[in-house]
Amino acid sequence: MSTFIERLIAEETELNERKSKLQTFIESDGFKNIDKEQQSLLKIQFNAMATYSECLRSEEHTSELQSRLHLVC
């Protein structure tokens, strides 16, 4: 596995941990007690994190395929 792929996996792991913590907070009573604007911003942040996580998975997959193609060619 290339160093690049390892970095992507590490970044995705860290991101998913943060995303999980944010989701837990969003589902808590504490979230209901903050300003509606802040709630909205945190939801936007969560959605951005989810999208970025999908991108990282896609890059991992694409890079793996490219590596395998280079080995075959």
Secondary structure, DSSP 8 states (H G I E B T S, - for coil): --HHHHHHHHHHHHHHHHHHHHHHHHTSHHHHTS-HHHHHHHHHHHHHHHHHHHHHHHHHHHHHHHHHHHHH-
